Amino acid sequence: MAGRIFCRSSSGHRKAAELFYTGDMIDAKMALALGIVNQVVPAAQLEAAVKTLAQKIAQGPSLPIRAVKKALFASEAKELAQALDYEVREQIRCFMSEDCSEGIRAFFDKRPPKFQGQ
């Protein structure tokens, strides 16, 4: 169909990709809207908010909380380890690239980089 764009990934993946590709910074309000953080509080209230949440969790039933934590994160542990290994390999490959060297030179020369995809 003309005018339609199909994308397999979720909107979260698309936004994450956009942020990775562009290096754009986001503020706390945007992080909250994207679901990256659960809540936003003024800096002066941060410590109190963290303590309140920690106390609420600590006062809950520890066995079910532990079980939920394991269920939520244990299944992802293997995938996370594989993803981190892949990321390390790609970071090294990117660091060794000519584009990385050009980016560093451009930074020190105070000029825009001219990336070549190499």
MARKOL-785665 format. One record per atom (N, C-alpha, C): residue in one letter; x, y, z. Coordinates in steps of 0.001 Angstrom, whole numbers, padded with zeros to 6 digits, always signed. Each point is the difference from the previous one (the first is absolute). Example, Ala and Ser with C-alpha at 12.3 -4.5 7.8 and 13.67 -1.06 7.14 Angstrom:
BEGIN
A+013190-005690+007800A-000890+001190+000000A+000900+001200+000000S-000350+001050-000720S+000820+001190+000060S-000770+001090+000730
This chain:
BEGIN
M+000831-001183+000000M-000831+001183+000000M+000873+001243+000000A-000323+000914-000830A+000760+001239-000050A-000218+000809+001268G+001077+000617+000468G-000123+000873+001165G+000040-000701+001336R+000132-001312+000019R+000059-000717+001272R+001405-000519+000228I+000425+000108+001234I+001312-000515+000381I-000236-001112+000999F+000564-001157-000243F-000153-001121+000909F+001295-000200+000767C-000126-000238+001279C+001169-000203+000849C-000301-001150+000937R+000866-000966+000076R-000219-001160+000846R+000201+000291+001473S+000883+000909+000344S+000325+000224+001405S-001065+000854+000668S-000047-000091+001323S-000964+000778+000769S+000391+001470-000020S-000952+000848+000393S+000305+001430+000021S+001139+000294+000967G+000122-000787+001072G+001121+000181+000928G+001337-000259-000666H+000057-001053-000806H+001230-000308-000723H+000312+001087-001021R-001032+000509-000652R+000224+001044-001000R+000544+001268+000654K-000567+000378+001154K+000479+001211+000676K+001413-000219+000521A+000266-001185+000563A+001355-000303+000479A+000994+000079-001156A-000369-000544-001148A+000882+000050-001164A+000258+001444-000408E-001065+000823-000012E+000174+001407-000359E+000986+000684+000943L-000136-000251+001293L+000897+000630+000976L+001437-000486-000166F+000169-001301-000274F+001347-000530-000232F+000605+000598-001266Y-000786+000050-001068Y+000515+000483-001284Y+000366+001481+000043T-000814+000797+000694T+000207+001443-000016T+000847+000509+001148G+000043-000741+001113G+000716+000471+001179G-000728+001129+000703D-001277+000218-000367D-000775+001064+000633D-000146-000254+001496M+000056+001080+000755M-000206-000064+001441M-001490+000181+000273I-000477-000619+001072I-001389+000184+000399I-000032+000494+001439D-001059+000721+000333D-000136+000485+001367D-000832-000987+000812A-000160+000291+001278A-000721-000892+000905A-001447-000185-000431K-000624+001058-000476K-001401-000084-000433K-000139-000989-001157M+000919+000064-000958M-000041-000917-001143M+000318-001427+000451A+000962-000166+000921A+000324-001327+000513A-001218-000627+000669L-000764+000800+000714L-001225-000489+000642L-001027-000386-001062A-000181+000847-001007A-000968-000279-001058A+000365-001274-000764L+001287-000275-000159L+000459-001184-000722L-000005-001256+000866G-000224+000175+001314G+000010-001148+000897G+001393-000446+000402I+000991+000853-000204I+001379-000325+000381I+000156+000107+001510V-000733+000915+000605V-000024+000160+001454V-001440-000136+000480N-000174-000396+001259N-001338-000196+000560N-000627+001281+000515Q+000809+000899+000490Q-000507+001264+000493Q+001106+001037-000018V-000420+001262+000036V+000937+001115+000008V-000353+000866+001193V+001013+000314+000800V-000201+000864+001163V+001076+001086-000017P-000292+001129+000631P+001042+001036+000091P+001230-000544+000730A+001164+000494-000366A+001257-000481+000588A-000028+000058+001519A-000593+001039+000553A-000040+000147+001456A-000830-001092+000663Q-000899-000639-000746Q-000867-001040+000562Q+000430-001411-000382L+001076-000121-000759L+000424-001301-000509L+000298-001002+001107E+000825+000382+000948E+000373-000934+001068E-001225-000484+000762A-000905+000900+000329A-001216-000387+000734A-000865-000937-000833A-000118+000285-001296A-000813-000850-000873A+000592-001404-000110V+001315-000080-000112V+000666-001300-000082V-000197-000780+001294K+000165+000661+001140K-000189-000670+001289K-001433-000490+000158T-000966+000814-000405T-001411-000400+000103T-000264-001249-000835L+000484-000025-001237L-000191-001168-000857L+000704-001223+000571A+001230+000177+000469A+000752-001124+000572A-000698-000561+001233Q-000522+000866+000840Q-000723-000458+001191Q-001263-000749-000384K-000709+000491-000988K-001229-000666-000452K+000312-001411-000486I+001061-000124-000784I+000389-001320-000504I+000466-000882+001151A+000819+000556+000900A+000539-000779+001130A-001096-000496+000931Q-001098+000730+000105Q-001096-000395+000894Q-000934-001020-000651G+000191-000263-001257G-000845-000963-000698G+000437-001427+000286P-000753-000962-000518P+000338-001424+000218P+001245-000386-000788S+001067-000314+000705S+001292-000200-000655S+000042-001207-000932L-000659-001103+000348L+000036-001185-000864L-000616+000280-001371P-001222+000511-000062P-000563+000296-001323P+000771+001083-000753I+000504+000992+000716I+000779+001052-000671I+001245-000604-000634R+000665-000875+000739R+001187-000669-000533R-000361-000858-001207A-001133-000712+000076A-000431-000855-001102A-000310+000826-001248V-000674+001119+000199V-000316+000868-001131V+001287+000548-000619K+000927+000404+000848K+001273+000529-000499K+000712-001053-000851K+000039-001236+000486K+000648-001065-000762K-000730-000260-001302A-001326-000014+000042A-000784-000259-001208A+000201+001096-001030L+000073+001239+000460L+000160+001121-000925L+001383+000046-000625F+001039-000307+000778F+001355+000227-000472F+000795-001249-000338A-000315-001132+000596A+000800-001203-000248A-000097-000441-001452S-001196+000085-000584S-000159-000447-001386S+000782+000874-000966E+000295+001220+000402E+000730+000905-000871E+001510-000066+000204A+000460-000690+001027A+001428-000001+000327A+000855-000523-001151K-000403-001113-000598K+000785-000577-001089K-000013+000925-001208E-001173+000531-000344E-000093+000917-001127E+000821+001257+000262L-000026+000490+001226L+000770+001188+000347L+001491-000268-000161A+000464-001137+000484A+001419-000338-000119A+000413-000059-001469Q-000840-000600-000839Q+000303-000072-001428Q+000002+001389-000626A-000977+000813+000386A-000074+001358-000544A+001212+000819+000422L+000436-000151+001237L+001166+000747+000480L+001271-000449-000712D+000141-001311-000225D+001155-000499-000759D+000012+000592-001406Y-001158+000004-000639Y-000120+000565-001333Y+000345+001488+000021E-000518+000716+000993E+000258+001430+000097E+001485+000288+000157V+000691-000787+000814V+001440+000192+000188V+000736-000188-001326R-000344-001059-000715R+000655-000245-001296R-000240+001170-000964E-001238+000483-000034E-000331+001104-000906E+000667+001304+000436Q+000077+000241+001301Q+000674+001200+000498Q+001471-000006-000410I+000641-001143+000125I+001412-000120-000400I+000142+000241-001496R-000888-000611-000795R+000041+000171-001450R-000181+001477-000360C-000941+000667+000660C-000234+001421-000279C+001188+000848+000444F+000565-000325+001157F+001138+000768+000509F+001202-000104-000931M+000148-001147-000623M+001143-000220-000894M-000243+000562-001401S-001175+000568-000254S-000339+000470-001343S+000637+001343-000329E+000070+000279-001295E+000483+001294-000465E-000971+001106+000419D-001301-000295+000015D-000980+001002+000420D+000226+000447+001443C+000393-000914+000856C+000299+000371+001390C+001195+000944+000036S+001043-000356-000734S+001181+000872-000049S-000365+001373-000542E-000841+000039-001037E-000437+001269-000576E-000811+000798+001017G-000864-000666+000741G-000788+000694+001016G+000875+000623+001073I+001026-000715+000422I+000925+000514+001014I+000802+001173-000550R+000503-000161-001233R+000750+001103-000616R-000883+001236-000145A-001223-000192-000455A-000925+001121-000191A-000300+000686+001326F-000149-000783+001057F-000260+000571+001319F+001146+000920+000410F+001226-000490-000131F+001165+000803+000399F+000249+001174-000947D-000378-000180-001270D+000142+001091-000969D-001167+000983+000071K-000986-000316+000835K-001201+000844+000155K-000701+000234-001345R-000237-001121-000699R-000691+000062-001282R-000982-001175-000090P-000983+000098-000875P-000922-001132-000160P+000734-001204-000599P-000298-001201+000445P+000660-001186-000562P-000530-000307-001403K+000837-000646-000795K-000396-000447-001346K+000098-001532-000013F-001092-000636+000437F-000028-001452+000092F-000140-000646-001376Q+000716-001089-000209Q+000024-000703-001290Q-000579-001413+000095G-000419-000410+001186G-000523-001367+000151G+001084-001045-000034Q+001197+000375+000473Q+001136-000931-000025Q+000625-000101+001370
